[in-house]
Amino acid sequence: MPSLLTLKASTKEYPNDRPKRPCERLCNRESKGAGRADDSATCRDQTVNWFAHLERRDRNDPLFVEALDVIEEMLRKNREFHDDLRKLFRLQMAYLLLWSAIERYAGLRYHLGSRVMQKVMRIAEEAIFRNRVAALPDNGGLWVYRADDPGKKAQFIPSDPKKSLRYYYQIRSNMAHRGKAEYADFSRVHKALEELLPIFREILEDAFRPHPVWH
């Protein structure tokens, strides 16, 4: 019986009479768009799940280890604004770095294509994200306008993980579209970092947790 490398995802084997080339590309990490958490292929008598196949080398990706430590350090050292714009800029850099790590994770777990928002939004479906966001205080419904389209806004709603994830992402996007710095920006980014960093750490720990069949 083939050993299974799965990661809390449904798997589907390519039929035996299907050409072997897609399977070979998957095992050689050469697939440019086929790798998804629910895709697998039979390679040398093993059903290989894409994300699980990458686990051994990618858990130590600098974006998942050193980068998160740097973010936590910057958050700890920049808790008060005191009209010091350097602190705001440090938090903005930390937040952009956090989203680089999140997008890296989403690309590995869901697919390696170029549709960033599509794979990022899959995180809103993960139980850890849903549960942790639902436990956060509502605070009267936090919202942020889009810097590139002021007529639209994203709102944080604990009971709606997709809207909440879009809210976190919109804070990141606004940094690329405007340079105006205000106290409100500091407070918003600081709070988002405090909430999103521990959630993402927990998501990583769960995603890379060794599966019993690996041993």
C-alpha positions, 0 to 999 in steps of 0.5 A: 500500500502506498505511503501517504503524504497529506496535510489535512486536505483532500487528495486525488490520485491521477489515474494510472493511465494518465500521462506521467509528466504532470506527476513528474513536474509536481515531484520536481517542483517544476509545476507553475500552476498546478500545485494546490493543497487538494492536488496530489500525484502518484510518484514512485508508489507515493501519493504526494500532496504538494504542500506536504511535499515541501514541508521538510525544507520550507518550514525553515524558510527565513520568512517563516522564522527570522522574519517573524522574529524581526516583526515581533521585535519591531512591534515590541520596541515601537508600542507608543507613537509620541509623534515619532514618525520613525516608529510609524515607518518601522511598524509599516515595514514590519507589517509589509514583511508580515504580509510577504510571509503570509503571501509566501505561505498562501502560495505554498499551501494553495497554488503557485500562480500569480493570482495573489488575492485568490490564494490569500483569501483561502486563509479566511477558510482556515479554522484557526483564522476563523476562530481567532478572528471571531474571538477578537473584540468588535470595537464598533466595526473597524474600517479603512478606506482604500487609498486608491479608491476613497469611495470604497472601504474594508471593514473588520467584522469578527463574525465574517473572516473574509471581510476581516482578512480583506481589512487586514490586507487593505491596510497593507495595500494602502501603504503602497498608495499613500505616504501620509502619516498620521497617528490613526495610521500608527494605531491601526497598524499597531493593532493589526500587527498585534492581532495578525502576527500571533494568528499567523504563527499559529496557522504556520504551526498547525500547517507544518505539524507532522502528520502521523503517516510521515513516521 
